[in-house]
Amino acid sequence: MVKVVVNNSQYKITIPKELAEAKGWKKSTRLRFIETPDGSIILKEMHKE
């Protein structure tokens, strides 16, 4: 389950710890939100170039 929190006019979500660990995401990992035509949301890791 994902929770939405509003803090200083910014909306934030919490990603389950198990998912973040399985993906190897750290505090500094940058994610991009992509909305598909059907309204689904995709999270994509942004790699440093």
N, CA and C atoms as an extended XYZ file, in Angstrom:
147
Properties=species:S:1:pos:R:3:atomname:S:1:resname:S:1:resid:I:1 pbc="F F F"
N         0.836       -1.170        0.000 N   MET     1
C         0.000        0.000        0.000 CA  MET     1
C         0.888        1.242        0.000 C   MET     1
N         0.463        2.255       -0.732 N   VAL     2
C         1.195        3.513       -0.833 CA  VAL     2
C         0.373        4.601       -0.166 C   VAL     2
N         1.035        5.443        0.600 N   LYS     3
C         0.366        6.516        1.323 CA  LYS     3
C         0.803        7.860        0.734 C   LYS     3
N        -0.153        8.763        0.520 N   VAL     4
C         0.154       10.110        0.040 CA  VAL     4
C         0.173       11.048        1.245 C   VAL     4
N         1.226       11.869        1.341 N   VAL     5
C         1.384       12.822        2.437 CA  VAL     5
C         1.633       14.199        1.829 C   VAL     5
N         0.990       15.226        2.381 N   VAL     6
C         1.229       16.596        1.943 CA  VAL     6
C         2.116       17.260        2.986 C   VAL     6
N         3.241       17.828        2.526 N   ASN     7
C         4.198       18.463        3.415 CA  ASN     7
C         4.739       19.698        2.701 C   ASN     7
N         4.506       20.876        3.267 N   ASN     8
C         4.968       22.129        2.660 CA  ASN     8
C         4.508       22.260        1.214 C   ASN     8
N         3.255       21.957        0.957 N   SER     9
C         2.632       22.051       -0.369 CA  SER     9
C         3.209       21.072       -1.384 C   SER     9
N         3.941       20.055       -0.931 N   GLN    10
C         4.452       19.014       -1.814 CA  GLN    10
C         3.762       17.707       -1.464 C   GLN    10
N         3.387       16.962       -2.498 N   TYR    11
C         2.779       15.655       -2.298 CA  TYR    11
C         3.883       14.609       -2.366 C   TYR    11
N         3.895       13.722       -1.383 N   LYS    12
C         4.925       12.679       -1.310 CA  LYS    12
C         4.247       11.337       -1.121 C   LYS    12
N         4.874       10.286       -1.658 N   ILE    13
C         4.364        8.934       -1.451 CA  ILE    13
C         5.434        8.107       -0.757 C   ILE    13
N         4.982        7.099       -0.049 N   THR    14
C         5.878        6.152        0.594 CA  THR    14
C         5.874        4.874       -0.230 C   THR    14
N         7.056        4.430       -0.628 N   ILE    15
C         7.198        3.194       -1.386 CA  ILE    15
C         7.507        2.082       -0.381 C   ILE    15
N         6.845        0.948       -0.496 N   PRO    16
C         7.125       -0.140        0.456 CA  PRO    16
C         8.621       -0.495        0.496 C   PRO    16
N         9.113       -0.680        1.715 N   LYS    17
C        10.534       -0.984        1.938 CA  LYS    17
C        10.978       -2.197        1.115 C   LYS    17
N        10.143       -3.221        1.059 N   GLU    18
C        10.501       -4.442        0.325 CA  GLU    18
C        10.719       -4.161       -1.155 C   GLU    18
N         9.893       -3.294       -1.731 N   LEU    19
C        10.038       -2.944       -3.149 CA  LEU    19
C        11.321       -2.158       -3.379 C   LEU    19
N        11.560       -1.145       -2.546 N   ALA    20
C        12.767       -0.327       -2.686 CA  ALA    20
C        14.025       -1.178       -2.555 C   ALA    20
N        14.045       -2.079       -1.587 N   GLU    21
C        15.213       -2.953       -1.403 CA  GLU    21
C        15.388       -3.905       -2.581 C   GLU    21
N        14.297       -4.455       -3.085 N   ALA    22
C        14.371       -5.387       -4.219 CA  ALA    22
C        14.894       -4.683       -5.472 C   ALA    22
N        14.543       -3.408       -5.639 N   LYS    23
C        14.988       -2.641       -6.805 CA  LYS    23
C        16.368       -2.032       -6.600 C   LYS    23
N        16.879       -2.060       -5.362 N   GLY    24
C        18.182       -1.472       -5.074 CA  GLY    24
C        18.129        0.046       -4.974 C   GLY    24
N        16.928        0.601       -4.705 N   TRP    25
C        16.778        2.044       -4.604 CA  TRP    25
C        17.265        2.530       -3.250 C   TRP    25
N        17.963        3.646       -3.270 N   LYS    26
C        18.479        4.278       -2.056 CA  LYS    26
C        17.794        5.638       -1.883 C   LYS    26
N        18.126        6.334       -0.820 N   LYS    27
C        17.560        7.656       -0.557 CA  LYS    27
C        17.853        8.623       -1.702 C   LYS    27
N        18.995        8.465       -2.348 N   SER    28
C        19.398        9.383       -3.426 CA  SER    28
C        18.879        8.973       -4.809 C   SER    28
N        18.173        7.844       -4.901 N   THR    29
C        17.667        7.381       -6.193 CA  THR    29
C        16.613        8.347       -6.717 C   THR    29
N        16.730        8.707       -7.994 N   ARG    30
C        15.766        9.596       -8.637 CA  ARG    30
C        14.804        8.759       -9.464 C   ARG    30
N        13.510        8.969       -9.268 N   LEU    31
C        12.481        8.238       -9.995 CA  LEU    31
C        11.652        9.212      -10.824 C   LEU    31
N        11.230        8.750      -11.986 N   ARG    32
C        10.364        9.545      -12.852 CA  ARG    32
C         8.989        8.896      -12.888 C   ARG    32
N         7.955        9.712      -12.764 N   PHE    33
C         6.580        9.236      -12.878 CA  PHE    33
C         6.136        9.400      -14.315 C   PHE    33
N         5.611        8.331      -14.907 N   ILE    34
C         5.095        8.374      -16.271 CA  ILE    34
C         3.640        7.934      -16.218 C   ILE    34
N         2.751        8.774      -16.743 N   GLU    35
C         1.333        8.423      -16.792 CA  GLU    35
C         1.015        7.864      -18.171 C   GLU    35
N         0.409        6.683      -18.201 N   THR    36
C         0.035        6.050      -19.454 CA  THR    36
C        -1.335        6.563      -19.906 C   THR    36
N        -1.691        6.344      -21.171 N   PRO    37
C        -2.993        6.821      -21.661 CA  PRO    37
C        -4.189        6.290      -20.867 C   PRO    37
N        -4.041        5.110      -20.255 N   ASP    38
C        -5.172        4.563      -19.483 CA  ASP    38
C        -5.192        5.057      -18.031 C   ASP    38
N        -4.257        5.955      -17.676 N   GLY    39
C        -4.239        6.531      -16.339 CA  GLY    39
C        -3.337        5.816      -15.348 C   GLY    39
N        -2.714        4.720      -15.764 N   SER    40
C        -1.774        4.013      -14.888 CA  SER    40
C        -0.515        4.857      -14.711 C   SER    40
N         0.182        4.628      -13.607 N   ILE    41
C         1.425        5.339      -13.323 CA  ILE    41
C         2.580        4.336      -13.347 C   ILE    41
N         3.652        4.700      -14.028 N   ILE    42
C         4.871        3.889      -14.083 CA  ILE    42
C         5.974        4.667      -13.380 C   ILE    42
N         6.720        4.003      -12.504 N   LEU    43
C         7.902        4.587      -11.884 CA  LEU    43
C         9.115        4.084      -12.640 C   LEU    43
N         9.954        4.997      -13.096 N   LYS    44
C        11.152        4.616      -13.842 CA  LYS    44
C        12.363        5.258      -13.178 C   LYS    44
N        13.375        4.449      -12.911 N   GLU    45
C        14.590        4.967      -12.299 CA  GLU    45
C        15.360        5.801      -13.305 C   GLU    45
N        15.789        6.967      -12.868 N   MET    46
C        16.581        7.861      -13.724 CA  MET    46
C        18.054        7.602      -13.424 C   MET    46
N        18.773        7.123      -14.422 N   HIS    47
C        20.197        6.830      -14.250 CA  HIS    47
C        21.019        8.072      -14.530 C   HIS    47
N        22.079        8.226      -13.765 N   LYS    48
C        22.996        9.359      -13.975 CA  LYS    48
C        23.746        9.159      -15.278 C   LYS    48
N        23.892       10.239      -16.023 N   GLU    49
C        24.610       10.160      -17.312 CA  GLU    49
C        25.878       10.942      -17.262 C   GLU    49
